[in-house]
Amino acid sequence: NSRLYQLGTVDQLTGLSLSHHFMQRLADERARSQRYRTPFAVLMLDLDTFKEVNDRHGHNVGDRFLRLSADAIRQSLRGSDIACRWGGDEFCVLLPQTEVEAARATAERIRKGIEGLSPTLTGIRTTASVGVATYPTDFDGNVEDLVKRADQALYRAKRQGKDRVEIYSLKPADSVAAAS
């Protein structure tokens, strides 16, 4: 039973949660946060250079890069935080009891951790773009929309030049760019 549970909830390549398990945990966190009036944050991140890694080094190295990225994410989180492989080279993170500035700091740690993978991949500078949405600030009634808002902030980070963290509720001028 334990093995079946793991197969149904954990991505076999990265060891992170699968997206459907993550969404259930997110719904549980929303209920808990509403009851106790505590904030939480959702991060959506994308590996900016993943296609280049696959194209130049092959899919085996791409898989290794995904595992290393998952490790960098895990190392930046607390025990109560939950990370999942959203799909392909996208990841989503739930940060319980976290205000926007603490979420931004965690997102920056993750971004820098992935950037630190560059020496392991010859000729490729590894970077990540991260979008942040928070409860209750960016919440309008369902957790799917909160994830979409983190994703919108992620795409704003991509449009603003990649390798940066963007907060959904802030205007682009208010967001912090990575020191590149």
Disulfide bonds with the S-S distance in Angstrom:
none
